[in-house]
Amino acid sequence: MSRKSKEDSKSRAERLQAILRLIREHPISRQEELQTYLNEEGYNVTQATISRDIRELCLVKAATDDGYRYVSSHSDRYDPKVQERFETIFRESVLQADFAGHIVMVKCYAGMANAACQVFDSMQWKNVLGSLSGDDTFLVVARSERDAKNICAELERYIVRK
């Protein structure tokens, strides 16, 4: 490998790490915003380079309370294996979900609440303060009633009616 190639790959690796840091620190929703932040940090990049970097890093746009922003799809929330495990365990364990105030109640088959609660926690839900599991029920404490309603609606997608 030539000296130039080594320097390019080093700065490229540093740039990719900088991108991951920047999307954690700032609500970046457009490639142009990311390019501006990178330019401010001394990386002279084009929009085409940013586009390639986004693909390589598997960045996705996720909805937040403040609108859409880039996030790493490598977080557990977007890991296909974690998602598949969540869906499988949830479909086999959960009977219903409902909410009152900012509490979500998830009713499970006897002995299945711990497993369902664990996979729920692995998904790193936004606006969840915590969860508590029993034998056939687990509770989720959300930040607000609106958050509880949204979580409950999302969970309903995974419940199989028999």
Buried (B, 14 or more C-beta within 10 A) or exposed (E): EEEEEEEEEEBBEEBEEBBBEBBEEEEBBEBEBBBEBBEEEEBEBEEEBBEEBBEEBEBBBBEEEEEBBBBBBEEEBBBEEBBEBBEEBBEEBBBEBEBEEBBBBBBBBEEBBBBBBBBBBBBEBBBBEEBEBEEBBBBBBBEEEEBBBBBBEEBEEBBEEE
